[in-house]
Amino acid sequence: MSEFYAVFLKFHEQHPAITLHFENIENGFRDLLHNHNHIDIVISDCPELNKELYAVHVCKEEQALFVYMDHPWADRTSISVRELKNLESDLFVRDSNIVKLLKAYDFKVIQPLQSKFHSTSAAIILSMVIQQMGVAILPISYLNSSSYSKLKVIQFLDPIPAREVKLIVRKDQFIDAAIQTFMNYFLKATKSLAV
């Protein structure tokens, strides 16, 4: 979600009295429920929401295939989803919507039990790819991170897998003026990203 950093910085410039506290939460909605006194807003791609949560669509984010530099496909710039059937590496998939897309193409490679390793953490998955344990389908925005320079990103052709990013709050939570100001600003600033 690195595309949001500029929005956060601009918000701070316009509202210097409002402090934003960020945490890396990969299972955002679960943590929002358990730590409701600590977390006001979650920006997440969680596919299923609890009835206690309210979500606003922010954008769709394109997914790509991440491979290690010595992978046989590392010289490719694009790939179709169908070609993944020829993949001889383990395929790590974090997003359940991508799993559904792959199942629609009758993939058996994505079954978690066929891989020796499984994680829902993007950082762990990318580290596993760097260690040449397999390849991964993850948001293309991870390409912008300099810590992953040992990876090659292959973009998908039609269909292009995507994840939906949402702004999530608890329905029963009081939203103070500072949080409401941020939410309004964020949704307006990211409107051009929405699909």
C-alpha positions as a printed NumPy array, in Angstrom:
array([[  0.   ,   0.   ,   0.   ],
       [  2.93 ,   2.261,  -0.63 ],
       [  0.779,   4.324,  -3.014],
       [ -0.909,   5.775,   0.092],
       [  2.278,   7.238,   1.638],
       [  1.987,  10.452,  -0.38 ],
       [ -1.626,  10.814,   0.793],
       [ -0.556,  10.385,   4.428],
       [  2.211,  12.983,   4.056],
       [ -0.089,  15.499,   2.382],
       [ -2.68 ,  14.983,   5.115],
       [ -0.037,  15.714,   7.757],
       [  0.978,  18.91 ,   5.933],
       [ -2.635,  20.114,   5.896],
       [ -3.499,  18.883,   9.401],
       [ -0.295,  19.056,  11.497],
       [ -2.218,  18.899,  14.79 ],
       [ -3.595,  15.42 ,  13.988],
       [ -1.239,  12.552,  14.769],
       [ -1.51 ,   9.359,  12.761],
       [ -0.222,   6.128,  14.286],
       [  0.455,   3.249,  11.866],
       [  0.817,  -0.425,  12.601],
       [  1.524,  -3.307,  10.275],
       [ -1.506,  -5.536,  10.624],
       [ -1.8  ,  -8.27 ,   8.061],
       [ -5.079,  -9.616,   9.428],
       [ -6.519,  -6.166,  10.035],
       [-10.141,  -6.904,  10.761],
       [ -9.308,  -9.537,  13.393],
       [ -6.985,  -7.147,  15.204],
       [ -9.552,  -4.371,  14.924],
       [-12.045,  -6.552,  16.772],
       [ -9.653,  -7.704,  19.49 ],
       [ -7.942,  -4.346,  20.082],
       [-10.88 ,  -2.025,  19.452],
       [ -9.707,   0.466,  22.077],
       [ -6.372,   0.863,  20.327],
       [ -7.179,   0.868,  16.6  ],
       [ -9.532,   3.378,  14.984],
       [ -9.2  ,   2.567,  11.272],
       [ -7.872,  -0.355,   9.26 ],
       [ -6.852,  -0.145,   5.61 ],
       [ -6.898,  -3.74 ,   4.497],
       [ -7.623,  -6.196,   1.731],
       [ -9.455,  -8.647,   3.961],
       [-12.01 , -10.379,   1.74 ],
       [-14.637, -11.169,   4.363],
       [-15.859,  -8.839,   7.064],
       [-17.508,  -9.483,  10.375],
       [-20.996,  -7.964,  10.702],
       [-19.608,  -5.585,  13.357],
       [-17.455,  -3.831,  10.746],
       [-18.199,  -1.221,   8.118],
       [-16.029,  -1.036,   4.978],
       [-15.631,   1.527,   2.227],
       [-14.039,   0.51 ,  -1.074],
       [-10.79 ,   2.435,  -1.676],
       [ -9.299,   0.803,  -4.768],
       [ -8.383,  -2.387,  -6.559],
       [ -4.704,  -3.252,  -6.603],
       [ -3.162,  -5.275,  -9.409],
       [ -1.386,  -8.496,  -8.453],
       [  1.756,  -9.834, -10.118],
       [  3.916, -12.936, -10.082],
       [  7.099, -12.494,  -8.003],
       [  9.979, -14.815,  -8.876],
       [ 13.595, -15.014,  -7.727],
       [ 16.286, -13.743, -10.1  ],
       [ 17.479, -17.231, -11.13 ],
       [ 13.989, -18.583, -11.759],
       [ 13.465, -20.004, -15.284],
       [ 10.766, -17.371, -15.907],
       [ 12.809, -14.405, -14.588],
       [ 13.43 , -13.076, -18.109],
       [  9.689, -12.733, -18.776],
       [  7.807,  -9.448, -18.469],
       [  4.263, -10.803, -18.678],
       [  2.36 , -14.044, -18.266],
       [ -1.197, -15.288, -18.579],
       [ -2.93 , -16.91 , -15.638],
       [ -3.329, -20.07 , -17.733],
       [  0.46 , -20.404, -18.083],
       [  0.772, -20.957, -14.344],
       [ -0.259, -24.554, -15.027],
       [  3.272, -25.036, -16.41 ],
       [  4.877, -23.735, -13.214],
       [  7.286, -26.196, -11.65 ],
       [  7.828, -24.163,  -8.458],
       [  5.655, -23.91 ,  -5.367],
       [  3.189, -21.055,  -5.759],
       [  2.473, -18.96 ,  -2.657],
       [ -0.843, -17.109,  -2.706],
       [ -1.924, -14.894,   0.189],
       [ -5.195, -13.477,  -1.142],
       [ -8.21 , -15.807,  -0.967],
       [ -9.753, -14.076,  -4.002],
       [ -6.698, -15.069,  -6.068],
       [ -7.074, -18.648,  -4.799],
       [-10.684, -18.589,  -6.068],
       [ -9.522, -17.253,  -9.456],
       [ -6.904, -19.996,  -9.763],
       [ -9.42 , -22.665,  -8.765],
       [-11.683, -21.401, -11.553],
       [ -8.853, -22.34 , -13.932],
       [ -8.641, -25.811, -12.308],
       [ -5.264, -25.273, -10.69 ],
       [ -4.128, -27.951,  -8.314],
       [ -0.759, -26.293,  -7.619],
       [ -2.252, -23.795,  -5.174],
       [ -3.505, -26.328,  -2.661],
       [ -1.766, -25.386,   0.634],
       [ -1.062, -29.021,   1.509],
       [  0.988, -29.515,  -1.666],
       [  3.455, -26.881,  -0.551],
       [  5.77 , -27.524,   2.36 ],
       [  5.302, -23.916,   3.495],
       [  2.327, -21.632,   3.924],
       [  2.011, -18.091,   5.268],
       [ -0.449, -15.209,   5.142],
       [  2.347, -12.694,   5.773],
       [  3.484, -10.893,   2.616],
       [  6.922, -10.238,   4.157],
       [  7.422, -13.931,   4.929],
       [  6.188, -14.974,   1.485],
       [  8.576, -12.538,  -0.23 ],
       [ 11.438, -13.808,   1.924],
       [ 10.567, -17.369,   0.895],
       [ 10.699, -16.315,  -2.772],
       [ 14.088, -14.626,  -2.237],
       [ 15.296, -17.9  ,  -0.66 ],
       [ 14.138, -19.671,  -3.863],
       [ 11.508, -21.73 ,  -2.061],
       [  8.888, -20.871,  -4.693],
       [  7.158, -17.963,  -6.417],
       [  4.271, -15.783,  -5.245],
       [  1.273, -13.819,  -6.43 ],
       [  1.225, -10.55 ,  -4.488],
       [  0.289,  -6.886,  -5.006],
       [  2.454,  -5.22 ,  -7.633],
       [  3.071,  -2.323,  -5.233],
       [  5.585,  -4.528,  -3.377],
       [  7.851,  -3.999,  -6.375],
       [  8.478,  -0.443,  -5.129],
       [ 10.15 ,  -1.691,  -1.964],
       [ 13.937,  -1.524,  -2.271],
       [ 14.328,  -4.421,   0.158],
       [ 12.98 ,  -6.751,  -2.515],
       [ 15.482,  -5.858,  -5.236],
       [ 16.466,  -9.542,  -5.499],
       [ 13.091, -10.304,  -7.038],
       [ 11.687, -10.099, -10.545],
       [  8.066,  -9.142, -11.096],
       [  6.074, -10.586, -13.978],
       [  2.811,  -8.81 , -14.796],
       [ -0.307, -10.764, -15.673],
       [ -2.179, -10.485, -18.935],
       [ -5.946, -10.8  , -19.097],
       [ -7.378, -11.619, -16.615],
       [ -5.322,  -9.455, -14.29 ],
       [ -5.757, -10.646, -10.699],
       [ -6.542,  -7.821,  -8.285],
       [ -7.32 ,  -7.353,  -4.624],
       [ -9.815,  -4.924,  -3.169],
       [ -8.431,  -2.468,  -0.625],
       [-10.94 ,  -1.133,   1.909],
       [-11.058,   1.381,   4.725],
       [-12.665,  -0.418,   7.683],
       [-14.115,   0.823,  10.976],
       [-16.191,  -0.729,  13.726],
       [-19.914,   0.012,  13.442],
       [-20.258,   0.453,  17.203],
       [-17.241,   2.726,  17.62 ],
       [-17.485,   6.458,  18.229],
       [-15.518,   8.256,  15.526],
       [-14.041,  11.475,  16.857],
       [-13.514,  14.574,  14.718],
       [ -9.829,  13.87 ,  13.979],
       [-10.56 ,  10.366,  12.699],
       [-13.506,  11.62 ,  10.632],
       [-11.288,  14.36 ,   9.159],
       [ -8.705,  11.762,   8.156],
       [-11.3  ,   9.381,   6.695],
       [-12.882,  12.137,   4.594],
       [ -9.487,  13.345,   3.37 ],
       [ -8.221,   9.824,   2.623],
       [-11.322,   8.756,   0.691],
       [-11.327,  11.955,  -1.348],
       [ -7.571,  11.738,  -2.071],
       [ -7.772,   8.077,  -3.126],
       [-10.907,   8.477,  -5.243],
       [ -8.766,   8.518,  -8.402],
       [ -7.414,   5.056,  -7.443],
       [-10.889,   3.548,  -7.091],
       [-12.021,   1.11 ,  -9.726]])
